[in-house]
Amino acid sequence: MKKEDLPQDDSPLKKMTRELLYVKDENGKYTTDLSTGWEVKKKALENAWDEIKERSEEARIAVKNGEKSPICYFMEIKLMDVMILSAYTNFWGFTIKRHMKPKVFKELSDKKLNRYAKAFEISLEDLKKFKG
């Protein structure tokens, strides 16, 4: 792509980051330049964020309905999966899945809940009191 054709479309990440791309300069030699984004990437990011919002809302409703524990919700809004949360908390994956059950969650000690709160960057009270 030629330097003058480098896309500079607005993107959700425009103020945070720019992408370094290889382009041809006026002499036909490859060089690098920064792009603020392009329409295709913008749409892909918007779709990804829409899916994240949808999954977060589903998790919130599941907590509200007593189907899941708050761990499920905070895991979604922090963009974590079980493996990532396991790395942050040092709980086994199957243990985390068990802790997502409301009955089990209610029986967890503050020491265990504190590990989750720290991973989610919230207070212990916020974790314990979250009702969806």
matplotlib code that plots the C-alpha trace (Angstrom):
import matplotlib.pyplot as plt

x = [0.0, 1.2, 1.8, -1.0, -3.5, -2.8, -6.2, -6.8, -10.4, -11.6, -11.5, -12.5, -8.8, -7.8, -6.8, -5.0, -3.0, -2.0, -1.0, 2.4, 2.1, 4.5, 3.9, 5.7, 7.0, 7.1, 10.3, 8.7, 10.7, 9.2, 8.9, 6.7, 3.9, 1.2, -2.5, -5.3, -7.4, -9.5, -13.2, -12.9, -10.9, -13.3, -16.3, -14.5, -13.7, -17.3, -18.5, -16.1, -17.2, -20.9, -20.3, -18.5, -21.3, -23.8, -22.0, -21.5, -25.2, -26.1, -23.7, -25.3, -28.7, -27.5, -26.2, -29.4, -31.5, -29.3, -27.9, -24.3, -22.1, -20.6, -17.3, -18.9, -19.9, -16.7, -14.7, -16.7, -16.3, -12.6, -12.2, -11.0, -11.6, -11.1, -7.4, -6.6, -8.4, -6.7, -3.3, -4.3, -5.8, -3.8, -7.1, -7.4, -9.8, -12.3, -12.3, -13.2, -16.0, -17.2, -17.0, -19.3, -22.1, -24.1, -24.4, -20.6, -19.8, -21.8, -19.7, -16.3, -14.0, -13.0, -9.4, -10.5, -12.9, -10.1, -8.0, -10.9, -11.4, -7.7, -7.8, -10.8, -9.4, -12.5, -13.1, -14.0, -17.3, -18.1, -17.6, -19.7, -22.5, -22.9, -26.4, -26.6]
y = [0.0, 3.5, 5.9, 8.3, 5.3, 4.5, 4.3, 6.9, 6.0, 6.6, 3.6, 3.0, 2.7, 5.9, 7.9, 4.9, 3.4, 3.5, 0.7, 0.6, -0.5, -1.0, 1.3, 2.4, 5.9, 8.2, 6.5, 3.0, 1.9, 0.3, 2.3, 2.4, 4.8, 5.0, 4.5, 5.5, 2.6, 1.5, 0.7, -3.1, -3.3, -0.8, -3.1, -6.1, -4.4, -3.2, -6.7, -8.1, -5.5, -6.1, -9.8, -9.0, -6.8, -9.5, -12.2, -9.9, -9.1, -12.8, -13.5, -10.6, -12.1, -15.6, -14.1, -12.2, -15.4, -17.4, -19.6, -18.5, -16.9, -13.4, -15.0, -15.7, -12.1, -10.5, -13.0, -11.8, -8.1, -8.5, -10.5, -13.6, -17.3, -20.1, -20.6, -16.9, -16.7, -19.8, -18.2, -15.1, -17.0, -20.2, -22.2, -25.2, -24.7, -27.3, -25.5, -22.2, -23.9, -25.3, -21.8, -20.5, -22.4, -20.0, -22.6, -23.2, -19.5, -18.7, -21.1, -19.8, -18.2, -14.6, -15.8, -17.5, -14.8, -12.3, -14.1, -13.5, -9.9, -9.2, -10.8, -8.8, -5.6, -5.1, -5.1, -8.2, -6.5, -5.7, -9.4, -10.7, -8.2, -8.4, -9.6, -8.8]
z = [0.0, -0.7, 2.1, 0.9, 0.9, 4.5, 6.2, 9.0, 9.9, 13.4, 15.7, 19.3, 20.2, 18.3, 21.5, 23.1, 20.3, 16.6, 14.4, 12.7, 9.1, 6.2, 3.3, 0.1, 0.1, -2.9, -4.2, -4.0, -1.0, 2.0, 5.1, 8.2, 9.1, 11.8, 11.1, 13.5, 12.2, 9.3, 8.8, 8.7, 11.9, 13.5, 12.7, 14.0, 17.3, 17.7, 17.1, 19.7, 22.3, 21.6, 22.2, 25.5, 26.6, 25.8, 27.7, 30.6, 30.7, 30.5, 33.4, 35.4, 34.9, 35.8, 39.1, 39.7, 39.1, 41.5, 38.7, 39.0, 41.6, 41.2, 40.1, 36.8, 36.2, 37.3, 35.2, 32.1, 32.7, 33.4, 30.1, 31.9, 31.3, 33.8, 32.9, 33.3, 36.6, 37.8, 37.1, 39.1, 42.1, 42.1, 42.3, 40.0, 37.1, 38.4, 41.7, 40.1, 38.2, 41.5, 43.1, 40.3, 42.0, 44.3, 47.1, 47.1, 46.7, 49.9, 51.9, 50.8, 53.4, 53.2, 52.6, 49.4, 48.3, 48.8, 46.2, 43.7, 44.8, 44.3, 40.8, 39.8, 41.3, 43.5, 47.3, 49.2, 50.1, 46.5, 45.6, 48.5, 48.1, 44.3, 43.5, 39.8]

ax = plt.figure().add_subplot(projection="3d")
ax.plot(x, y, z, "-o")
ax.set_aspect("equal")
plt.show()
